[in-house]
Amino acid sequence: MIGQTISHYNILEKLGQFPEAIEAFKSSILLDPQNVTNLIQLAFLYEKTEQYNEAINTYNELLNLQPENVSILQGRANNYYYS
């Protein structure tokens, strides 16, 4: 995979180690709180593990960074539906 970096948390996610992946993403977000990609991945992990309120909170953080992003609005709406 030339030119592609696989991070520790992506590997954890691929292995199905969701709690560990969530913690790794949370740590990375502490270092770079405006990293939209990591916030989106964290929201997806919360959804995947049915932690809908946490996903909603993460989508709210994303909306502070990108208030007009339709995908983020839709992700938040989906989690309200499932919660």
C-alpha atoms as an extended CHARMM CRD file, in Angstrom:
* protein
*
        83  EXT
         1         1  MET       CA              0.0000000000        0.0000000000        0.0000000000  PROA      1               0.0000000000
         2         2  ILE       CA              2.2630000000        2.7200000000       -1.2640000000  PROA      2               0.0000000000
         3         3  GLY       CA              1.3110000000        6.1710000000       -0.1050000000  PROA      3               0.0000000000
         4         4  GLN       CA             -1.2950000000        4.9170000000        2.3280000000  PROA      4               0.0000000000
         5         5  THR       CA             -0.8620000000        4.9380000000        6.0700000000  PROA      5               0.0000000000
         6         6  ILE       CA             -2.8390000000        2.5840000000        8.2710000000  PROA      6               0.0000000000
         7         7  SER       CA             -3.0790000000        3.9620000000       11.7580000000  PROA      7               0.0000000000
         8         8  HSD       CA             -3.2650000000        1.9820000000       14.9530000000  PROA      8               0.0000000000
         9         9  TYR       CA             -6.9420000000        2.8090000000       15.4880000000  PROA      9               0.0000000000
        10        10  ASN       CA             -7.9000000000        1.7920000000       11.9530000000  PROA      10              0.0000000000
        11        11  ILE       CA             -6.2670000000       -1.5860000000       12.5300000000  PROA      11              0.0000000000
        12        12  LEU       CA             -8.1630000000       -2.0110000000       15.8040000000  PROA      12              0.0000000000
        13        13  GLU       CA            -11.4120000000       -1.2060000000       14.0260000000  PROA      13              0.0000000000
        14        14  LYS       CA            -10.7010000000       -3.6920000000       11.2380000000  PROA      14              0.0000000000
        15        15  LEU       CA             -9.9760000000       -6.3690000000       13.8620000000  PROA      15              0.0000000000
        16        16  GLY       CA            -13.3330000000       -5.6990000000       15.5110000000  PROA      16              0.0000000000
        17        17  GLN       CA            -11.7450000000       -4.3310000000       18.6660000000  PROA      17              0.0000000000
        18        18  PHE       CA            -14.2440000000       -1.5050000000       18.8710000000  PROA      18              0.0000000000
        19        19  PRO       CA            -13.7540000000       -0.3800000000       22.4970000000  PROA      19              0.0000000000
        20        20  GLU       CA            -10.0100000000       -0.1170000000       21.9200000000  PROA      20              0.0000000000
        21        21  ALA       CA            -10.5490000000        1.6910000000       18.6070000000  PROA      21              0.0000000000
        22        22  ILE       CA            -12.9080000000        4.1760000000       20.2770000000  PROA      22              0.0000000000
        23        23  GLU       CA            -10.3300000000        4.9380000000       22.9600000000  PROA      23              0.0000000000
        24        24  ALA       CA             -7.6030000000        5.3490000000       20.3390000000  PROA      24              0.0000000000
        25        25  PHE       CA             -9.7430000000        7.7710000000       18.3140000000  PROA      25              0.0000000000
        26        26  LYS       CA            -10.6260000000        9.7200000000       21.4600000000  PROA      26              0.0000000000
        27        27  SER       CA             -6.9200000000       10.0440000000       22.2660000000  PROA      27              0.0000000000
        28        28  SER       CA             -6.1240000000       11.2380000000       18.7540000000  PROA      28              0.0000000000
        29        29  ILE       CA             -8.9200000000       13.8090000000       18.9580000000  PROA      29              0.0000000000
        30        30  LEU       CA             -7.4590000000       15.1700000000       22.1930000000  PROA      30              0.0000000000
        31        31  LEU       CA             -4.2790000000       15.8750000000       20.2400000000  PROA      31              0.0000000000
        32        32  ASP       CA             -6.1310000000       17.3770000000       17.2580000000  PROA      32              0.0000000000
        33        33  PRO       CA             -9.7040000000       18.3190000000       18.2420000000  PROA      33              0.0000000000
        34        34  GLN       CA            -10.5090000000       19.7780000000       14.8190000000  PROA      34              0.0000000000
        35        35  ASN       CA             -9.5980000000       16.6610000000       12.8540000000  PROA      35              0.0000000000
        36        36  VAL       CA            -12.8920000000       16.0630000000       11.0730000000  PROA      36              0.0000000000
        37        37  THR       CA            -11.8360000000       12.6730000000        9.7030000000  PROA      37              0.0000000000
        38        38  ASN       CA            -11.1260000000       11.2780000000       13.1590000000  PROA      38              0.0000000000
        39        39  LEU       CA            -14.3530000000       12.7220000000       14.5640000000  PROA      39              0.0000000000
        40        40  ILE       CA            -16.3460000000       11.1090000000       11.7630000000  PROA      40              0.0000000000
        41        41  GLN       CA            -14.6430000000        7.7640000000       12.3870000000  PROA      41              0.0000000000
        42        42  LEU       CA            -15.4230000000        8.0570000000       16.0930000000  PROA      42              0.0000000000
        43        43  ALA       CA            -19.0750000000        8.8090000000       15.3530000000  PROA      43              0.0000000000
        44        44  PHE       CA            -19.2430000000        5.7530000000       13.0470000000  PROA      44              0.0000000000
        45        45  LEU       CA            -17.7320000000        3.5600000000       15.7620000000  PROA      45              0.0000000000
        46        46  TYR       CA            -20.2640000000        4.8120000000       18.2830000000  PROA      46              0.0000000000
        47        47  GLU       CA            -23.0310000000        3.9790000000       15.8030000000  PROA      47              0.0000000000
        48        48  LYS       CA            -21.5690000000        0.5460000000       15.1200000000  PROA      48              0.0000000000
        49        49  THR       CA            -21.5380000000       -0.2050000000       18.8570000000  PROA      49              0.0000000000
        50        50  GLU       CA            -25.0450000000        1.2530000000       19.3490000000  PROA      50              0.0000000000
        51        51  GLN       CA            -23.8020000000        4.1180000000       21.5100000000  PROA      51              0.0000000000
        52        52  TYR       CA            -26.2020000000        6.5040000000       19.8460000000  PROA      52              0.0000000000
        53        53  ASN       CA            -26.0630000000        9.3300000000       22.3820000000  PROA      53              0.0000000000
        54        54  GLU       CA            -22.2750000000        9.4100000000       22.1230000000  PROA      54              0.0000000000
        55        55  ALA       CA            -22.5720000000        9.4290000000       18.3330000000  PROA      55              0.0000000000
        56        56  ILE       CA            -25.0040000000       12.3600000000       18.5230000000  PROA      56              0.0000000000
        57        57  ASN       CA            -22.5950000000       14.2670000000       20.7650000000  PROA      57              0.0000000000
        58        58  THR       CA            -19.7740000000       13.6150000000       18.3080000000  PROA      58              0.0000000000
        59        59  TYR       CA            -21.9150000000       14.7590000000       15.3760000000  PROA      59              0.0000000000
        60        60  ASN       CA            -22.6980000000       17.9270000000       17.3380000000  PROA      60              0.0000000000
        61        61  GLU       CA            -18.9540000000       18.5630000000       17.6790000000  PROA      61              0.0000000000
        62        62  LEU       CA            -18.6140000000       18.0440000000       13.9370000000  PROA      62              0.0000000000
        63        63  LEU       CA            -21.4220000000       20.4970000000       13.2540000000  PROA      63              0.0000000000
        64        64  ASN       CA            -19.5220000000       23.1320000000       15.2210000000  PROA      64              0.0000000000
        65        65  LEU       CA            -16.6960000000       22.6650000000       12.7130000000  PROA      65              0.0000000000
        66        66  GLN       CA            -18.8090000000       22.2030000000        9.5690000000  PROA      66              0.0000000000
        67        67  PRO       CA            -22.3340000000       23.5150000000       10.2550000000  PROA      67              0.0000000000
        68        68  GLU       CA            -23.5950000000       23.1160000000        6.6940000000  PROA      68              0.0000000000
        69        69  ASN       CA            -22.3080000000       19.5940000000        6.0590000000  PROA      69              0.0000000000
        70        70  VAL       CA            -25.3590000000       17.6010000000        4.9940000000  PROA      70              0.0000000000
        71        71  SER       CA            -23.7080000000       14.2230000000        5.6640000000  PROA      71              0.0000000000
        72        72  ILE       CA            -23.0420000000       15.2120000000        9.2610000000  PROA      72              0.0000000000
        73        73  LEU       CA            -26.6290000000       16.4200000000        9.6830000000  PROA      73              0.0000000000
        74        74  GLN       CA            -27.9020000000       13.1520000000        8.2370000000  PROA      74              0.0000000000
        75        75  GLY       CA            -25.6320000000       11.0900000000       10.5040000000  PROA      75              0.0000000000
        76        76  ARG       CA            -26.9050000000       12.9370000000       13.5480000000  PROA      76              0.0000000000
        77        77  ALA       CA            -30.5220000000       12.4850000000       12.4270000000  PROA      77              0.0000000000
        78        78  ASN       CA            -30.0090000000        8.7440000000       11.9560000000  PROA      78              0.0000000000
        79        79  ASN       CA            -28.6930000000        8.4350000000       15.4870000000  PROA      79              0.0000000000
        80        80  TYR       CA            -31.6460000000       10.3690000000       16.8970000000  PROA      80              0.0000000000
        81        81  TYR       CA            -33.8810000000        7.8970000000       15.0710000000  PROA      81              0.0000000000
        82        82  TYR       CA            -32.1140000000        4.8450000000       16.5560000000  PROA      82              0.0000000000
        83        83  SER       CA            -31.7310000000        6.2320000000       20.0870000000  PROA      83              0.0000000000
